[in-house]
Amino acid sequence: MRALTVVPLEAGSAAVRDVADPEPGPGEMLVEGVALGICGTDREITAGQYGWAPPGQDRLVLGHESLGRVRTAPAGSGFTSGDLVVGVVRRPDPEPCGACAHGEFDMCRNGRYTERGIKQIDGYGSELWTVETDYAVKLDPRLEQVGVLMEPATVVAKAWEQVEKVGARSWFRPERVLVTGAGPIGLLAALLGVQRGLEVHVLDLATKGPKPEAVDALGARYHAAGVEEATAHLQPDVIIEATGVSSVVFEAMASTAAYGIVCLTGVSPVGRKIAVDVGAANREIVLENDVVVGSVNANLSHYAAAAQALGNADVDWLSRLITRRVPLTDVAGALQARPGDIKVVVDLTA
């Protein structure tokens, strides 16, 4: 079968190669790959910035944003041939920390977790893949064209869960949310905000094209300005930060209403220095009871929440987020970011 592979830490090594068909082990399903989402993590791995091959192998099968169709499943597993499924990304350490032992492997404390398509386990970027039934989630069949958005939706499902858990430390009734960044994470965060009945604002640099159009179609308000300008009269109760841009992160921390919550989901590059008045930031956070919390990855409960959110969403609106579909053979086209992209999807059947 064909698979999208890379030699970790070797830039320019991404290639579609023929590899052996996988054989499902006990408790595993055999799945026909339908589509694969491409994100910044995949581009960083193919640029040689990080990534870990499975033990004893030189190459890693890329891909963690999966979508597939079950070919075979163990009897009594709850899955049958033809089911639309996604595979969970992370696995807990075989000798788990406390968080992993309680099913919260997204909060792993010792760092010895593994991840499909990223760290020590082959990913989902192949014509066939296997997955443990305990780490697979069934999707509504009507999501066939957009189900590849499931993994990024789990990231924002967790982010919203973290916001709500932090808010529950006291009386908390948010009205307005600002999402910084209108990529897949930002737009899906906005979707979950709308589903919660909040007044949603989205900030990004684009002044035209699919991003502002998607925000308008969601019934939210789009801003193409700086954080300070956008929030001058807004005073959001919650900010979901999805850019990872250092200056935006620090502006967001200073831009919430009193007792505001900023949830950071974007991973910032290292080595870029900006001048920050740490004293002023500390003073504001303390005197206003503000909270800044980081959030990454997702556990099984977040996959369930994401499946429900996508199932309740307008499929036509979700389709707006997929701006390019490319065949598996077009590795370069899939991995190259282009102006106007929101989500690039690899067709594993083409």
PEMODA-V337665 format. One record per residue. SS is DSSP state (2 for helix, 1 for strand, 0 for the rest). Layout:
ss
SS
SS
This chain:
ss
0
1
1
1
1
1
0
0
0
0
0
0
0
0
1
1
1
1
0
0
0
0
0
0
0
0
0
1
1
1
1
1
1
1
1
1
1
1
0
2
2
2
2
2
2
2
0
0
0
0
0
1
0
0
0
0
0
0
0
1
1
0
0
0
1
1
1
1
1
1
1
1
0
0
0
0
0
0
0
0
0
0
0
1
1
1
1
0
0
1
1
0
0
0
0
0
0
2
2
2
2
0
0
0
2
2
2
0
0
0
0
0
0
1
1
1
0
0
1
1
1
0
0
0
0
1
0
1
1
1
1
1
2
2
2
1
1
1
0
0
2
2
2
0
0
0
2
2
2
2
2
2
2
2
2
2
2
2
2
2
2
2
2
2
2
2
2
0
0
0
0
0
0
0
0
1
1
1
1
1
0
0
0
2
2
2
2
2
2
2
2
2
2
2
2
0
0
0
1
1
1
1
1
0
0
0
0
0
0
2
2
2
2
2
2
2
2
2
0
0
1
1
1
0
0
0
2
2
2
2
2
0
0
0
0
1
1
1
1
1
1
0
0
0
0
2
2
2
2
2
2
2
2
0
0
1
1
1
1
1
1
1
1
1
0
0
0
0
0
0
0
0
0
0
0
0
0
2
2
2
2
2
2
2
2
2
2
0
0
0
1
1
1
1
0
0
0
0
0
2
2
2
2
2
2
2
2
2
2
2
2
2
0
0
2
2
2
2
2
2
0
1
1
1
1
1
1
0
0
0
2
2
2
2
2
0
0
0
0
0
0
0
1
1
1
1
1
0
0
0
